[in-house]
Structures are given as structure tokens and as C-alpha cells.
Amino acid sequence: MIINKKKITRYIFLDSQLNQADLAFIFGTNNHEKLVELTHELWLKKLFNNILISGGHKFTDSVNEAESIAEQLIKIGLPLDKLLLENKSTNTLENVLFSKKLLEEKNKLKNIKSILIIAKNYHARRALMTLKKYFPKYIKFYVATYDAYGFDKNNWWKKVEDKSRVINEFKKIKKYLAKKDIEEL
């Protein structure tokens, strides 16, 4: 596969669009220090009132992502009653489907007009593509990205492991588009 660095960079990396939203949607991760920092910063700016954290146990880890992230957010001052946890999902599609079901069960989905997605810089596009596929079309989505591993759109190709993460993400998007699990932006 010939890698067109500029094409992949433009496609994968979304710029943050910080707007006030009804809900912050956090995609779980086991590397969540920068995620917690960004979420706290956005909370202090009053960009959202409620947070949905989605993430279960990964096959290689016994830590529940949603519970671990929630614990860290509560430690730094976010109120417990503002957090909603989906703690069973193991991938992005499950994050979205299980979270949608949870919001429907809690009778909250119908009141959400906008969502601020908080996701890793190289994962934000697929997260947005998945949410747009399964959530109601009237919802507006905004994105807040963070650099989880020390790379961004200006240097992702410089280290083998960073390049591998981005290329794998690019391949996943192509695969999930072909399966119709996500929709193009």
C-alpha cells in the first residue's frame, strides 16, 4: 500500500470544534490521563452539563474503561450525578450502540440536540462516523480531540508505532465503510 501522508492526514485528523452541547460523549480508553485533563478543562468552560462515558473491559486488560475514567473525573471535581456510564462495550461500534440503548432506556435521547465527542485525535473521525450512522439525524455533533500518545497531524509518521496507529485507523475506516457499520462525513 502506498501511503499518501497528506491525504491520510487530511482525512484522519479532525480539528476540534468546541461548542456548547447537551452531552459530552467520551469514548473509553485505557490511556486516559489526557482525556481526563481535556474533559475537566471543557467542563470548567461549561461546554456540557452531562457526560456519557462508554467503555468496558478490553480483552488484554481487567480495568473497566468507563469506571476508571469516571473515578478519575470524580476525583478532580466532576459531580457523580452528571455522569452516565456504559461499561460493557469493547469497540467503537459497541460504544455507540450500547450508549444509544442506555440513553433510550433512561429516556434521555429525545432531549439531546447536540453532542460533544471527546476522542483521541486519530480516532475522532471514526467515532463521529459511527455516531452519525446510528444516532438521530437531528443531533449536531462537535469534536474535541486530544493527543493520547504524543503525536498529532504534524508528526504521526515519524515514529513507527505512531504511524502504525494512524494507518490501522485508516484501514479500519475503509473496512467499516465497506461493511456499512459507519457512514462517510
C-alpha positions in Angstrom: 0.0 0.0 0.0 1.4 3.4 -1.0 1.0 5.8 1.8 0.0 9.3 0.9 0.9 11.2 4.1 -1.0 14.4 3.2 -4.2 12.5 2.1 -4.2 10.4 5.3 -3.5 13.4 7.5 -6.4 15.4 6.0 -8.7 12.5 6.2 -8.0 11.1 9.7 -7.3 14.2 11.8 -10.3 16.3 12.6 -9.9 19.8 14.1 -11.6 20.3 17.4 -14.9 22.2 17.2 -15.6 23.4 20.7 -19.3 24.3 21.0 -21.7 24.0 23.9 -23.5 20.7 23.8 -26.2 18.9 25.7 -23.9 15.9 26.3 -20.3 15.0 26.2 -19.7 11.6 24.8 -16.4 10.0 25.9 -15.0 7.1 24.1 -13.2 4.9 26.6 -9.5 4.2 26.5 -7.0 2.6 28.9 -4.7 5.6 28.3 -6.9 8.3 29.8 -4.7 10.9 31.5 -5.0 13.5 28.7 -8.7 12.5 28.2 -9.4 13.3 31.8 -7.5 16.6 31.6 -9.4 17.7 28.5 -12.7 16.7 29.8 -12.1 18.7 33.0 -11.0 21.7 31.0 -14.1 21.6 28.9 -16.3 21.1 32.0 -14.8 24.2 33.5 -15.6 26.1 30.3 -19.2 24.9 30.7 -19.4 23.3 27.3 -21.6 20.5 28.5 -23.8 19.6 31.5 -23.8 15.8 31.3 -21.3 13.2 30.4 -21.7 9.8 28.9 -18.6 7.6 29.3 -18.6 4.5 27.2 -16.1 1.6 27.5 -15.9 -1.8 29.1 -13.1 -4.3 29.7 -10.7 -4.9 26.8 -9.5 -8.4 26.3 -6.0 -7.6 27.4 -6.9 -5.6 30.5 -9.0 -6.2 33.6 -9.7 -2.4 34.1 -13.2 -1.2 33.1 -12.6 1.9 31.0 -15.8 3.8 31.8 -15.5 3.1 35.5 -11.8 4.1 35.6 -12.4 7.3 33.7 -15.4 8.2 35.9 -13.3 7.6 39.0 -10.6 10.0 37.8 -13.2 12.7 36.8 -14.9 12.5 40.2 -11.5 12.8 41.9 -10.9 16.1 40.2 -14.4 17.5 40.9 -16.9 16.5 38.3 -20.2 15.6 40.1 -21.2 12.0 40.1 -24.8 12.9 39.2 -23.6 14.3 35.9 -22.0 11.0 34.8 -23.7 8.2 32.9 -21.7 5.0 32.4 -22.0 2.5 29.6 -19.5 -0.1 30.8 -20.0 -3.2 28.6 -18.6 -2.1 25.1 -15.4 -3.4 23.7 -15.1 -1.4 20.5 -16.3 1.8 18.8 -19.5 0.3 17.3 -20.5 -1.2 20.6 -19.7 2.2 22.3 -22.3 3.8 20.1 -24.9 1.1 20.0 -24.8 0.3 23.8 -24.8 4.0 24.7 -27.7 4.8 22.4 -29.7 2.0 24.1 -28.7 3.3 27.5 -29.9 6.8 26.6 -33.2 5.4 25.3 -33.7 3.3 28.4 -33.1 6.4 30.6 -35.5 8.4 28.4 -32.7 10.9 27.7 -32.0 10.5 23.9 -35.0 12.5 22.8 -33.7 15.6 24.8 -30.3 15.6 23.2 -29.9 18.0 20.4 -26.1 18.2 20.4 -23.2 16.1 21.4 -19.5 17.0 22.0 -17.4 13.9 21.2 -14.2 13.6 23.2 -11.9 11.2 21.5 -8.3 10.6 20.6 -7.0 12.8 17.7 -6.6 9.8 15.3 -9.9 8.1 16.4 -12.3 11.1 16.3 -13.3 10.7 12.7 -14.4 7.1 13.1 -16.1 7.9 16.3 -18.0 10.7 14.6 -18.8 8.5 11.6 -20.2 5.8 13.9 -22.3 8.2 15.9 -23.7 9.8 12.8 -24.7 6.4 11.4 -26.7 5.3 14.5 -27.9 8.4 16.4 -30.9 10.5 15.3 -30.1 12.8 12.3 -31.3 15.9 14.1 -28.4 15.8 16.6 -25.5 18.1 15.9 -22.0 16.7 16.7 -18.9 18.6 17.7 -15.5 17.2 18.3 -12.8 17.7 21.0 -9.7 15.8 20.3 -6.6 15.0 22.4 -3.2 13.6 21.8 -3.0 10.4 23.7 0.4 9.1 22.6 2.5 12.2 21.8 1.7 12.6 18.1 -0.6 14.8 16.1 -1.3 15.6 12.4 2.1 17.2 12.1 4.3 14.3 13.1 2.3 11.0 13.2 4.6 9.4 10.5 7.9 10.0 12.3 7.7 7.0 14.7 6.8 3.5 13.7 4.3 2.9 16.4 2.5 6.2 15.8 2.4 5.6 12.1 1.1 2.1 12.7 -1.8 3.5 14.8 -2.8 6.0 12.2 -2.5 3.6 9.2 -4.5 1.0 11.2 -7.2 3.6 11.8 -7.3 4.4 8.1 -7.7 0.8 7.2 -10.4 0.3 9.9 -12.4 3.1 8.4 -12.2 1.6 4.9 -13.3 -1.8 6.3 -16.2 -0.4 8.3 -17.4 1.7 5.4 -17.5 -1.4 3.3 -19.5 -3.2 5.9 -21.8 -0.2 6.3 -21.1 0.0 10.0 -20.3 3.7 9.7 -21.2 6.5 7.3 -18.9 8.9 5.5 -19.0 12.5 6.7 
